[in-house]
Amino acid sequence: MFKNRRKNRQGGSQKLNASLTKIERVFEKMYHKKIYVGKSPMSESTVKVYADLTIALMRDVHKKYGVSDITKVKKEHIAEIFQERIDKYHDSNTNEASNLNSIVSAITAFNTGVKETNIFKRELELGDPKGMRDSLREQNVFRNSRASRTLRATPAESMQVIRNIKQSGYDTRTRDTAAAVSQISFGTGGRISSILKLTPSDIEIDEKTNKIRFLKDKGGLTRSVEITDKDTLQFLKGLTEGKKPNERLFSFKRKDGTFLSVAEMRKSVTNVITNAARDLARTEKVKVKDRDGNYKYVSVPRKFTPHSFRKAFALQRCHDYLKKIPSDPKKLQEYVQQLKDSDPKLKNKIETMEKRINASRKSIRQLRHDEVAIFLTSRDLGHFRKDIVTSFYTTFSEVQKYYEEVKKAP
C-alpha cells in the first residue's frame, strides 16, 4: 500500500524515516487483518488518510522538538502542537475543525493498531485522544458545515462548470475525462475517486427502472441510484461498451506505457474542475462560537471543488423527492411503509430515524414530508442519515429558496 512511497521518501534522518515507515506498517497491517476501529474495519482510503495525518503529526513533532524516534514522543509534545492548531481555528481558520477531529480519529486508530499488530514490539500510546477531544469540546471547536470552504453549488452552477470544462484549453483526453467524471458525479451523486475507479463489472444498469447500482462504492458498499436524467444513464452505458469487465472506464497512459494511479488522475481532474469554476469563488460570513462560547462572525472563502457536484446533486434530488412523495399524511405513511417493505436495510434505517425523533416525545410523531425526502436523498448519496444531508449538503429551506428563484428567473 505504501511501498512505492517508502522507496521514494527523501530527506529526514534515518530514525525519523524508520518511525514513518513503522506508522505506515501499522496501518497496512490493520487494513489487511481487517482490524476494527469502532464498528467496522477501515476502508483503504481511510487507512491512507489516517496514515498521512499521523505521519504529518510526527513530522511536526520532529520539526518543533527535534524528536526522530516515535517511541520518544511525549504526550505533552502532541498536546502543544494540537493546541496550536486549535488557536489557528479561533484565529478564523475554521477549516481546522475538521482537520483536528480527523487527527484525533487517526491517533485513536494508530494506538489501536499498535496494540493489535505488535509492529513496535512494545507498549506505545501516541498522545491522549480522549484529552484532545475534551480540549475541542471545552474550547468550542466544532465541525461547522457552514464553515466549510467547499461551495454548496446549485444545479445551474454545476452545469455551467461542465460546459466550461468542455470549452477549456486542456488536452483532449484530460478535458474529456474531467467532463465525463463531472457529469457522472452531478447526475448520480458519486465521488470523483469512486468514479475514476469504476469498471463495467462495478455497474449494473436497469433501463426499465432507470436505476444504476454501483457495486463497489466508498467502503466497498453498494449504492443504488434512480437516474432522472436519461442522458446520464445512456452516457454511462456507452462508457462501458467495448470494455472488459475489469477494465477501468477511465485510464491515463504515460509515455513509457505505464498507467497513472487513481490519485494522480484525481489530481489532474480536480485541477480542470477548479479552473473551470474560478468565477464561482466567493466569500461568505458565517456565525461560529469563540473559545468562550460567544458567537462571532468570520469570513469563509468558498470555492467550487469536485465535491460541489455531490452537493448540487443533493439539492436537485431533494427537490425531485419533494415533488414525487405524497404530502397527504395518510398517503405519506403508506409510502413510508412501502419503503420499509421493499428493503430490510432501508426498514432498519427508517425505524432508527423514527426512534431518534421520538426519543424525548410523549406522543409518537410520524415522519414529515420533507424528512422523508431528505432521508431518501441521503440514501442516494450513500449515507442513510438525514442529519448528514442537512449538515453538509442541503436543507429543506435551501431547496425551497433555490427553486423559488428558478421560477422567478426569465
PyMOL commands that set and color helices and strands:
alter all, ss='L'
color gray80, all
select helices_A, chain A and resi 3-7+14-32+44-65+70-72+75-90+96-117+129-138+145-147+155-166+172-188+192-196+200-202+218-220+230-240+262-276+278-280+307-324+329-342+344-357+369-381+386-392+396-408
alter helices_A, ss='H'
color red, helices_A
select strands_A, chain A and resi 36-37+40-41+203-206+211-214+223-226+282-289+295-302
alter strands_A, ss='S'
color yellow, strands_A
deselect
rebuild
show_as cartoon
